[in-house]
Amino acid sequence: MRDYLSNVNSGVLYLIVGCVLAFITVMCVIFLVKSYRAGIKIGMDKQVLRKTIIASATFTLLPSISILLGVIALSGSLGVPFSWLRLSVIGALQYELNVAEMAAQSIGLAGLKPEAMSMEAFVTIALVMTAGILGGVVCCLFFLKKYLGKLQKSPKKEKTGKPGFGAHATTAMFVGLCGAYIGAYIGEAVTGRAVDGGLVRDFMPLIVAAIAAAAMLVFEYFIQKKGKAILENFSLAASMLIAMAGAVIMGML
């Protein structure tokens, strides 16, 4: 396991990822400068532009906490460089964790456990994660402009007051994902999972999922019923932290 972790955390990988992220950072700075100059050119107040930049940077920090948690969660099995790259460019926290787990299970692993990982497994998981996320890039390149044109031309929600197909499809997708994982957790709790030739009932994933869901429910109550929209920026990160803390406490007990 030590050789595997040293390979996925090697200096070469850090250098490659650092170059990629440095390029993206420079590109973001260029766009920021160009946008600022364009705002000045059309007559926008410099003070308003500065306040907008500061406010955007401030509110970006809160949602990034959940991304940092994702990097920490993945780095134990896939190494820091690859996890850092996947969650810094076009990766999404929900996607990366789910796909990595499914890819690991598809090659016969019980999960993303460092002691069971190998370089062959790492390459397979990394390939699946990278190839899967490219679907969104391809769709944006070839279909996003046409799709946005339809949305701007005839937004269904403004006409009927009801969300369109996209909103329902997204909700159905996440419900399906939750159903699949909760079902697996229930299966581990009821029938057990294979460990060293025997079956062990594991209630921990199910309890942790329930804690996270309860925490998110509390946040949604304040967001939807009390008008505390600012909580939406860090509800996911806070729910994850609360669930992790619950797992640590139960593990100690």
Secondary structure, 3 states (H helix, E strand, C coil): CHHHHHHHCCHHHHHHHHHHHHHHHHHHHHHHHHHHHHHHHCCCCHHHHHHHHHHHHHHHHHHHHHHHHHHHHHHHHHCHHHHHHHCCCCCCHHHHHHHHHHHHHHCCCCCCCHHHCCHHHHHHHHHHHHHHHHHHHHHHHHHHHHHHHHHHHCCHHHHHCCCCHHHHHHHHHHHHHHHHHHHHHHHHHHCCEEECCEEECCCHHHHHHHHHHHHHHHHHHHHHCCCCHHHHHCHHHHHHHHHHHHHHHHHHC
